[in-house]
Amino acid sequence: MRFLIFAFLAYLLYRVIKGVLASGQSPVSRDDRRTIDEMVQDPFCKTYIPLRDAQKKTIAGKEYFFCSSECAERFKKEIQA
């Protein structure tokens, strides 16, 4: 029974060391990378989307964030009209 417990603990230690060496970081810092993404509102359809997924367009010298290229084109036509 002691041998099984020792083998299990050795395996766990191996996995922890392998994970640390593979990532170059400690296992604790891996959880710190989870960040909350900023939400931005599409000026045309008024939906909220994560900033990392938004399409950034500069129209008339101002930056806007859109959910799709279709909304960007429609907004651009609306601004020009």
Helices and strands as residue ranges (DSSP letters): H 2-23, H 27-32, E 39-41, E 48-50, G 51-53, E 55-59, E 62-66, H 69-80
